[in-house]
């Protein structure tokens, strides 16, 4: 439970503080706010995804399996889930770099939405169909609803309100073109 609450608090408070303290030329625009919300879901989600993944493949895997539910035992499924969490987590974490913002955001958003959306469906079915009330099953549900819903909504708003050169090529796209033109002229 604490794992999910810390994750949600960090994402929400981090985005709010960053929006208020933002000094970007595009600050206070809907597109910039959506970008910051998106980053504050993806980057902490990436960090927690990597930690969760190592938990599933590491020496504490049996304890983690027990916390997910009484019928969840360490298995090849848990091993595969752990490596999926690590892969998706790294993709999300790497959006922190401004150079990676362009196309990486699309990849990170959809990898996260599909992976966590599937996890969400599994946790909900475990809760309602199999009466799995284990703490790490129940508390995963609101966290994954926020993460998947917030990511897809923020991504859609960001793409609709941000100039294509910035949204697709990244924030430094125009600067890179100017630098290449200067080098080719000299």
NUSENU-832630 format. One record per residue (C-alpha): x negated, y, z; residue in three letters. Coordinates in steps of 0.05 Angstrom, whole numbers, padded with zeros to 5 digits, always signed. Example, Ala and Ser with C-alpha at 12.3 -4.5 7.8 and 13.67 -1.06 7.14 Angstrom:
# NUSENU-832630
-00246-00090+00156ala;-00273-00021+00143ser;
***
This chain:
# NUSENU-832630
+00000+00000+00000unk;-00056+00049+00019unk;-00090+00035-00048unk;-00029+00058-00086unk;-00013+00118-00041unk;-00084+00145-00046unk;-00082+00136-00121unk;-00016+00173-00129unk;-00036+00229-00081unk;-00102+00240-00117unk;-00069+00243-00185unk;-00013+00291-00164unk;-00054+00337-00119unk;-00114+00337-00165unk;-00072+00358-00225unk;-00037+00413-00185unk;-00103+00442-00158unk;-00136+00438-00226unk;-00078+00473-00260unk;-00080+00529-00208unk;-00156+00536-00212unk;-00163+00528-00287unk;-00206+00580-00322unk;-00198+00554-00393unk;-00179+00602-00449unk;-00115+00561-00457unk;-00098+00562-00382unk;-00025+00566-00363unk;-00002+00540-00430unk;+00043+00480-00433unk;-00008+00442-00475unk;-00065+00456-00427unk;-00023+00437-00366unk;-00003+00372-00400unk;-00076+00358-00417unk;-00096+00367-00344unk;-00039+00324-00318unk;-00059+00271-00369unk;-00132+00274-00347unk;-00113+00270-00274unk;-00074+00207-00288unk;-00125+00175-00335unk;-00190+00189-00298unk;-00169+00168-00227unk;-00128+00112-00258unk;-00192+00090-00293unk;-00232+00091-00229unk;-00179+00053-00190unk;-00171+00005-00249unk;-00245-00012-00248unk;-00243-00022-00172unk;-00180-00066-00178unk;-00213-00106-00234unk;-00275-00120-00193unk;-00229-00140-00136unk;-00195-00191-00180unk;-00261-00221-00206unk;-00303-00211-00144unk;-00313-00250-00079unk;-00249-00221-00048unk;-00204-00248-00103unk;-00170-00299-00058unk;-00150-00245-00007unk;-00125-00200-00063unk;-00085-00257-00093unk;-00053-00270-00025unk;-00034-00195-00018unk;+00001-00196-00086unk;+00048-00252-00066unk;+00055-00319-00032unk;+00055-00358-00097unk;-00002-00319-00128unk;-00065-00360-00122unk;-00134-00346-00151unk;-00134-00371-00222unk;-00158-00359-00292unk;-00100-00310-00298unk;-00129-00267-00242unk;-00198-00270-00276unk;-00168-00246-00342unk;-00127-00192-00307unk;-00190-00167-00272unk;-00229-00159-00337unk;-00169-00125-00370unk;-00166-00076-00312unk;-00240-00062-00320unk;-00235-00051-00395unk;-00174-00005-00392unk;-00204+00031-00332unk;-00268+00046-00370unk;-00230+00072-00431unk;-00190+00118-00386unk;-00250+00140-00345unk;-00289+00159-00408unk;-00237+00211-00427unk;-00269+00253-00372unk;-00322+00274-00423unk;-00298+00332-00466unk;-00330+00300-00527unk;-00286+00239-00518unk;-00220+00276-00512unk;-00198+00274-00585unk;-00181+00204-00608unk;-00201+00173-00541unk;-00139+00203-00509unk;-00094+00164-00556unk;-00131+00099-00544unk;-00132+00109-00469unk;-00058+00129-00465unk;-00034+00069-00505unk;-00081+00019-00473unk;-00059+00043-00404unk;+00015+00046-00422unk;+00016-00024-00451unk;-00026-00056-00397unk;+00007-00021-00338unk;+00076-00027-00371unk;+00067-00102-00374unk;+00043-00102-00302unk;+00104-00062-00283unk;+00151-00111-00316unk;+00116-00168-00279unk;+00120-00134-00211unk;+00194-00118-00221unk;+00210-00189-00242unk;+00170-00216-00183unk;+00210-00171-00136unk;+00280-00183-00164unk;+00277-00253-00192unk;+00228-00286-00144unk;+00241-00243-00082unk;+00167-00226-00077unk;+00165-00172-00024unk;+00089-00174-00013unk;+00062-00104-00001unk;+00017-00101-00062unk;+00074-00125-00106unk;+00126-00076-00081unk;+00080-00014-00077unk;+00053-00026-00147unk;+00122-00011-00176unk;+00128+00064-00160unk;+00054+00075-00176unk;+00061+00042-00244unk;+00126+00079-00260unk;+00090+00145-00247unk;+00027+00125-00284unk;+00061+00098-00346unk;+00116+00150-00349unk;+00071+00209-00332unk;+00018+00188-00382unk;+00065+00179-00441unk;+00105+00243-00426unk;+00042+00285-00415unk;+00010+00256-00478unk;+00073+00273-00520unk;+00076+00344-00493unk;+00001+00353-00504unk;+00005+00329-00576unk;+00065+00373-00592unk;+00038+00436-00561unk;-00037+00433-00576unk;-00067+00454-00643unk;-00085+00394-00685unk;-00159+00413-00689unk;-00163+00411-00613unk;-00116+00352-00600unk;-00145+00304-00652unk;-00217+00325-00658unk;-00228+00347-00586unk;-00235+00415-00552unk;-00305+00428-00581unk;-00285+00412-00654unk;-00290+00484-00678unk;-00356+00495-00642unk;-00386+00433-00674unk;-00367+00456-00744unk;-00399+00524-00732unk;-00463+00491-00706unk;-00467+00445-00767unk;-00457+00504-00814unk;-00512+00544-00780unk;-00561+00486-00785unk;-00546+00473-00858unk;-00556+00547-00875unk;-00623+00554-00839unk;
***
